[in-house]
Amino acid sequence: MRYSFSGPLVGRRRLLLAGGAATAAALSPGLVWSAGAAGPVHRLKPGPGQVKLVGDGYPETAVWAYDGLVPGPEIRVRQGDRLRIEVTNALAEETTVHWHGMRVPNGMDGVPHMPRPPIGPGETFTYEFDALDAGTFWYHPHIRSHEQVERGLYGALIVEEREPIQVDRDVTWVLDDWRLEADASISGDFGNFHDLSHNGRLGNTPSINGRLPDAFPAQAGERIRLRLINAANARIFGLRFQDHQPRIIAIDGHPVEPHEPEDGQVVLAPAMRIDLILDMIGSPGDRATVVDEFYPRLAYRLVDLAYGPERLRDQPMDTPIALPANPVPEPDLAAAVRHEVVLGGGMMGSMTGAMLDGKPLDIRTMMRQGMAWAINGTASSGHVMEPILTLEQGRSCVIAMANDTAWHHPMHLHGHTFRVLSRNGKPTRFREWQDTVLLSPKERVEIAFVADNPGDWMFHCHILEHQSAGMMSTIRVA
């Protein structure tokens, strides 16, 4: 059964383009954790709230939020600082906080029972870890995340470089899409089987920083560092900045050789982050459209860059934009152990069955139990599971991933940062450092990393419905 929604995007915001045509250091053999400079204690309270998501003409939307805000408070620290974040659970159910992309000790990772239990209603827990790497990260729950994140529980975590590059503004856009009813309420069909077995929960209302966007104010001649975070359950954003030439300077928080995006489209899968340098080369009074066209037949205007009447400078800044490297250990490819991982399942896939809770099940029986995906032939129904791989601490590892499905999968590895070595056998141009890599249908991707952080680490698809329906596993470093 296919689902159709006629929420606030219909009419005012659908804006489909015609025919879609416009259209702390890391050391081997293990991480060394040392108390960095102590900063203030940050406090977060996840709980129910109300936000003006859609704007005039619609009621407020009931959400779950950190401190009543969507996104939650932006946490900013300096590289090398020690974070202390006190979380008090005001929800009626258990929750956790996962610090996505941060290389943290295993007990601070926010995955329930790996090894710490979740935070119960009314309970308080303090997360504490060093900010080893500078970059753009984010935080969100890792329990029933397909609903808790979708209801608004997420926020940005920014680790500033000790010597940041020169820009006029440092701006964060937390991107999301919401499945709303006509009264701006969140549709309650979480985890329906269509979403679980297809491409996840796609919404009908995009947002930037928790609001239905209209215009982003800009000044002619200014230089902006634009930090993009995709907090959506399933939507892949493919952003095109009309009449502008953004340059990518970081992916998933880590520096990359500055370059323009391929074909001019900034592709951001769920959980990924991309830092851009955006020189405002328009003239006072101009407007330029930012289009999301990842799904070409459903392309729409996300927001306009709206120039004010003043000009800051006549020519773009002529200063370096390359970021300093983070202290991530380089994998030794010659000595690396090699493993293969196969992603299977989903509708229109070839998987006939998988292991579930230690029992072999055919695909029909799996689907009747709400499970549709597997990694190396095993579907997981909970966070505590036997690891698919056990790696020696300090050893380099290459994982060859094959997406044997008809759908996209952004695969996320906790506790580590990996290099993306190749796609379909072709070496990548930039050998990007990432923690979440997008695999297209039938695509093969090789990644490499040093297994220097001991513990059991989640490895899963960050389309949250895919994770919920079996596409998650554990990699053990011991």
Secondary structure, DSSP 8 states (H G I E B T S, - for coil): -------TIIIII--B-GGGT----B-SSSB-----EEEEEEEE-EEEEEE--S-TTS--EEEEEETTBSSEEEEEEETTEEEEEEEE--SSS-B--EEET----GGGS--TTSSS--B-TT-EEEEEEE--S-EEEEEE--SSHHHHTTTT--EEEEEE-SS----SEEEEEEEEEE-B-TTS-B---TT-HHHHHTT----SEEEETTB---EEEEEET-EEEEEEEE--SS--EEEEETT---EEEEETTEEEEEE--GGG-EEE-TT-EEEEEEE--S-TT-EEEEEE-SSGGG-EEEEEEEEEEEES-SS---S-------------GGG-EEEEEEEEESTT----EEEETTEEEEHHHHHHTT--EEETTEE-SSS----SEEE-TT-EEEEEEEE-SSS-EEEEETT--EEEEEETTEE-SS--EESEEEE-TT-EEEEEEE--S-EEEEEEESSHHHHHTT-EEEEEE-
